[in-house]
Amino acid sequence: AERLPHAEFAFLSACHSAAPGKELADEVISVASAFQLCGYRQVIGSLWTVDDRMAPVLAREVYRQLGTPGAPGAAHALHRAITTLRGHERYREPLFWASVVHSGP
């Protein structure tokens, strides 16, 4: 496996990127956890299918949060981004935002 010692953050907007495998009952490796195994400290991924129109809105807000002075960590940025997303009429329901998770410190 490739080791990336300086990798800090990955935002995986693909569907099921944080979901474990389905073929084996004890399979816990997901795309998101594979990124962590390669050295990424923090990874954001999704547990199930996400709305194609919602993903760019959420990603833009996460990166906006990360780009502010005194920026919070990725977990806090995701929390703030989801709070903002929930304020949109279209994305209030948990079906849209609850699948997006953060892994890491």
MIVEX-928241 format. One record per residue: residue in one letter; residue number from 1; x negated, y negated, z negated of N, C-alpha, C in turn. Coordinates in nm, 3 decimals. Layout:
('a', NUM, (X, Y, Z), (X, Y, Z), (X, Y, Z)) ...
END
This chain:
('a', 1, (-0.084, 0.118, 0.000), (0.000, 0.000, 0.000), (-0.088, -0.125, 0.000)) ('e', 2, (-0.046, -0.220, 0.074), (-0.116, -0.349, 0.080), (-0.100, -0.423, -0.051)) ('r', 3, (-0.208, -0.480, -0.103), (-0.202, -0.562, -0.225), (-0.221, -0.707, -0.186)) ('l', 4, (-0.133, -0.792, -0.231), (-0.138, -0.935, -0.202), (-0.150, -1.009, -0.334)) ('p', 5, (-0.271, -1.027, -0.386), (-0.291, -1.080, -0.520), (-0.246, -1.225, -0.540)) ('h', 6, (-0.230, -1.299, -0.432), (-0.191, -1.439, -0.445), (-0.046, -1.464, -0.404)) ('a', 7, (0.027, -1.357, -0.377), (0.168, -1.370, -0.337), (0.250, -1.410, -0.460)) ('e', 8, (0.332, -1.511, -0.445), (0.410, -1.561, -0.558), (0.559, -1.536, -0.544)) ('f', 9, (0.616, -1.565, -0.426), (0.761, -1.569, -0.414), (0.806, -1.522, -0.277)) ('a', 10, (0.909, -1.438, -0.275), (0.972, -1.396, -0.150), (1.123, -1.411, -0.164)) ('f', 11, (1.186, -1.470, -0.064), (1.331, -1.481, -0.059), (1.378, -1.392, 0.055)) ('l', 12, (1.442, -1.281, 0.021), (1.487, -1.184, 0.120), (1.636, -1.205, 0.142)) ('s', 13, (1.672, -1.264, 0.253), (1.813, -1.293, 0.276), (1.886, -1.180, 0.348)) ('a', 14, (1.817, -1.070, 0.374), (1.881, -0.955, 0.438), (1.975, -0.883, 0.340)) ('c', 15, (2.080, -0.828, 0.392), (2.175, -0.754, 0.310), (2.110, -0.629, 0.250)) ('h', 16, (2.147, -0.595, 0.130), (2.102, -0.474, 0.059), (1.951, -0.472, 0.031)) ('s', 17, (1.884, -0.587, 0.037), (1.739, -0.589, 0.018), (1.697, -0.558, -0.125)) ('a', 18, (1.787, -0.571, -0.222), (1.755, -0.538, -0.361), (1.827, -0.412, -0.407)) ('a', 19, (1.898, -0.348, -0.317), (1.974, -0.227, -0.353), (1.883, -0.104, -0.345)) ('p', 20, (1.895, -0.015, -0.441), (1.815, 0.108, -0.436), (1.861, 0.199, -0.323)) ('g', 21, (1.779, 0.298, -0.293), (1.813, 0.393, -0.188), (1.937, 0.474, -0.222)) ('k', 22, (2.004, 0.525, -0.121), (2.127, 0.603, -0.141), (2.106, 0.752, -0.121)) ('e', 23, (1.999, 0.790, -0.055), (1.978, 0.929, -0.020), (1.941, 1.016, -0.139)) ('l', 24, (1.862, 0.960, -0.231), (1.819, 1.036, -0.349), (1.873, 0.968, -0.474)) ('a', 25, (1.928, 1.046, -0.565), (1.988, 0.990, -0.685), (1.888, 0.913, -0.770)) ('d', 26, (1.762, 0.954, -0.769), (1.662, 0.888, -0.853), (1.575, 0.788, -0.775)) ('e', 27, (1.613, 0.754, -0.655), (1.537, 0.658, -0.574), (1.563, 0.516, -0.624)) ('v', 28, (1.461, 0.452, -0.674), (1.478, 0.317, -0.727), (1.404, 0.212, -0.645)) ('i', 29, (1.332, 0.253, -0.546), (1.257, 0.157, -0.463), (1.353, 0.092, -0.364)) ('s', 30, (1.350, -0.040, -0.364), (1.426, -0.119, -0.267), (1.325, -0.203, -0.191)) ('v', 31, (1.370, -0.275, -0.092), (1.279, -0.365, -0.020), (1.224, -0.469, -0.118)) ('a', 32, (1.310, -0.522, -0.204), (1.266, -0.622, -0.302), (1.162, -0.565, -0.398)) ('s', 33, (1.184, -0.444, -0.447), (1.086, -0.386, -0.540), (0.957, -0.348, -0.467)) ('a', 34, (0.965, -0.315, -0.339), (0.845, -0.288, -0.260), (0.761, -0.415, -0.247)) ('f', 35, (0.826, -0.529, -0.230), (0.753, -0.656, -0.227), (0.680, -0.678, -0.359)) ('q', 36, (0.746, -0.646, -0.469), (0.681, -0.662, -0.599), (0.564, -0.565, -0.614)) ('l', 37, (0.580, -0.444, -0.568), (0.471, -0.348, -0.575), (0.349, -0.394, -0.495)) ('c', 38, (0.373, -0.470, -0.389), (0.263, -0.524, -0.307), (0.200, -0.647, -0.371)) ('g', 39, (0.262, -0.703, -0.475), (0.199, -0.814, -0.545), (0.282, -0.939, -0.561)) ('y', 40, (0.397, -0.948, -0.496), (0.480, -1.067, -0.514), (0.532, -1.070, -0.658)) ('r', 41, (0.513, -1.182, -0.726), (0.555, -1.192, -0.865), (0.706, -1.206, -0.877)) ('q', 42, (0.767, -1.283, -0.787), (0.910, -1.310, -0.795), (0.975, -1.284, -0.659)) ('v', 43, (1.087, -1.216, -0.662), (1.158, -1.181, -0.539), (1.307, -1.205, -0.559)) ('i', 44, (1.370, -1.265, -0.461), (1.516, -1.279, -0.458), (1.566, -1.192, -0.346)) ('g', 45, (1.666, -1.110, -0.374), (1.726, -1.021, -0.274), (1.873, -1.002, -0.304)) ('s', 46, (1.940, -0.920, -0.223), (2.083, -0.898, -0.244), (2.113, -0.750, -0.264)) ('l', 47, (2.214, -0.724, -0.345), (2.254, -0.587, -0.375), (2.353, -0.531, -0.274)) ('w', 48, (2.425, -0.616, -0.205), (2.520, -0.572, -0.104), (2.527, -0.674, 0.008)) ('t', 49, (2.616, -0.654, 0.102), (2.629, -0.740, 0.219), (2.663, -0.882, 0.176)) ('v', 50, (2.593, -0.978, 0.234), (2.620, -1.118, 0.207), (2.677, -1.184, 0.332)) ('d', 51, (2.756, -1.287, 0.310), (2.817, -1.361, 0.420), (2.707, -1.432, 0.501)) ('d', 52, (2.709, -1.414, 0.632), (2.607, -1.474, 0.718), (2.602, -1.626, 0.709)) ('r', 53, (2.714, -1.688, 0.680), (2.716, -1.834, 0.669), (2.671, -1.880, 0.531)) ('m', 54, (2.686, -1.794, 0.430), (2.649, -1.831, 0.295), (2.498, -1.823, 0.273)) ('a', 55, (2.432, -1.724, 0.330), (2.290, -1.700, 0.305), (2.203, -1.823, 0.332)) ('p', 56, (2.218, -1.892, 0.445), (2.135, -2.011, 0.468), (2.166, -2.124, 0.370)) ('v', 57, (2.291, -2.137, 0.331), (2.330, -2.240, 0.234), (2.260, -2.213, 0.101)) ('l', 58, (2.263, -2.087, 0.057), (2.200, -2.050, -0.069), (2.048, -2.065, -0.060)) ('a', 59, (1.987, -2.018, 0.047), (1.842, -2.028, 0.062), (1.797, -2.174, 0.062)) ('r', 60, (1.868, -2.258, 0.135), (1.836, -2.400, 0.140), (1.840, -2.462, 0.000)) ('e', 61, (1.941, -2.425, -0.078), (1.956, -2.480, -0.213), (1.847, -2.426, -0.307)) ('v', 62, (1.812, -2.299, -0.296), (1.703, -2.244, -0.378), (1.573, -2.318, -0.349)) ('y', 63, (1.540, -2.336, -0.221), (1.417, -2.405, -0.186), (1.422, -2.554, -0.224)) ('r', 64, (1.540, -2.613, -0.217), (1.553, -2.752, -0.262), (1.523, -2.761, -0.411)) ('q', 65, (1.577, -2.666, -0.487), (1.551, -2.663, -0.632), (1.402, -2.642, -0.660)) ('l', 66, (1.339, -2.553, -0.585), (1.197, -2.525, -0.606), (1.109, -2.643, -0.566)) ('g', 67, (1.158, -2.728, -0.477), (1.080, -2.841, -0.429), (1.095, -2.968, -0.510)) ('t', 68, (1.176, -2.967, -0.614), (1.194, -3.087, -0.696), (1.078, -3.103, -0.793)) ('p', 69, (1.047, -3.227, -0.832), (0.941, -3.248, -0.932), (0.974, -3.174, -1.061)) ('g', 70, (0.874, -3.109, -1.119), (0.896, -3.030, -1.240), (0.987, -2.912, -1.212)) ('a', 71, (0.974, -2.857, -1.091), (1.064, -2.750, -1.044), (1.070, -2.634, -1.142)) ('p', 72, (1.190, -2.579, -1.158), (1.204, -2.460, -1.241), (1.145, -2.340, -1.169)) ('g', 73, (1.135, -2.228, -1.237), (1.093, -2.105, -1.172), (1.200, -2.057, -1.077)) ('a', 74, (1.169, -1.952, -1.003), (1.262, -1.900, -0.901), (1.393, -1.853, -0.962)) ('a', 75, (1.389, -1.790, -1.080), (1.513, -1.742, -1.142), (1.605, -1.859, -1.176)) ('h', 76, (1.548, -1.963, -1.231), (1.628, -2.081, -1.266), (1.677, -2.152, -1.140)) ('a', 77, (1.592, -2.158, -1.038), (1.633, -2.219, -0.911), (1.750, -2.142, -0.851)) ('l', 78, (1.746, -2.009, -0.857), (1.857, -1.928, -0.806), (1.984, -1.955, -0.887)) ('h', 79, (1.971, -1.961, -1.018), (2.086, -1.990, -1.104), (2.150, -2.124, -1.066)) ('r', 80, (2.067, -2.226, -1.051), (2.119, -2.359, -1.014), (2.181, -2.356, -0.875)) ('a', 81, (2.117, -2.285, -0.783), (2.170, -2.277, -0.646), (2.305, -2.206, -0.644)) ('i', 82, (2.319, -2.101, -0.721), (2.448, -2.029, -0.727), (2.554, -2.118, -0.791)) ('t', 83, (2.517, -2.193, -0.892), (2.612, -2.286, -0.953), (2.661, -2.387, -0.850)) ('t', 84, (2.570, -2.439, -0.768), (2.608, -2.531, -0.661), (2.697, -2.461, -0.559)) ('l', 85, (2.659, -2.340, -0.521), (2.736, -2.263, -0.423), (2.878, -2.238, -0.472)) ('r', 86, (2.891, -2.208, -0.600), (3.025, -2.182, -0.656), (3.114, -2.306, -0.652)) ('g', 87, (3.053, -2.422, -0.635), (3.131, -2.545, -0.623), (3.194, -2.562, -0.485)) ('h', 88, (3.149, -2.484, -0.387), (3.207, -2.489, -0.252), (3.336, -2.408, -0.252)) ('e', 89, (3.438, -2.462, -0.197), (3.569, -2.394, -0.191), (3.556, -2.254, -0.131)) ('r', 90, (3.478, -2.242, -0.026), (3.465, -2.115, 0.047), (3.393, -2.006, -0.034)) ('y', 91, (3.301, -2.044, -0.123), (3.213, -1.945, -0.187), (3.235, -1.931, -0.338)) ('r', 92, (3.352, -1.963, -0.386), (3.379, -1.954, -0.530), (3.386, -1.811, -0.582)) ('e', 93, (3.435, -1.720, -0.502), (3.455, -1.582, -0.545), (3.322, -1.509, -0.566)) ('p', 94, (3.312, -1.427, -0.670), (3.189, -1.352, -0.697), (3.143, -1.263, -0.582)) ('l', 95, (3.233, -1.220, -0.498), (3.197, -1.137, -0.383), (3.086, -1.203, -0.301)) ('f', 96, (3.086, -1.336, -0.295), (2.987, -1.408, -0.216), (2.852, -1.419, -0.286)) ('w', 97, (2.850, -1.455, -0.412), (2.725, -1.492, -0.478), (2.671, -1.390, -0.577)) ('a', 98, (2.753, -1.298, -0.626), (2.709, -1.208, -0.733), (2.608, -1.104, -0.686)) ('s', 99, (2.595, -1.083, -0.558), (2.501, -0.981, -0.510), (2.357, -1.030, -0.509)) ('v', 100, (2.336, -1.159, -0.519), (2.201, -1.216, -0.508), (2.133, -1.213, -0.644)) ('v', 101, (2.019, -1.144, -0.651), (1.950, -1.124, -0.778), (1.803, -1.164, -0.768)) ('h', 102, (1.746, -1.194, -0.883), (1.605, -1.228, -0.895), (1.533, -1.116, -0.969)) ('s', 103, (1.414, -1.081, -0.924), (1.328, -0.983, -0.995), (1.195, -1.051, -1.021)) ('g', 104, (1.147, -1.036, -1.141), (1.017, -1.092, -1.177), (1.024, -1.167, -1.308)) ('p', 105, (0.911, -1.229, -1.345), (0.906, -1.298, -1.473), (0.987, -1.426, -1.474)) 
END
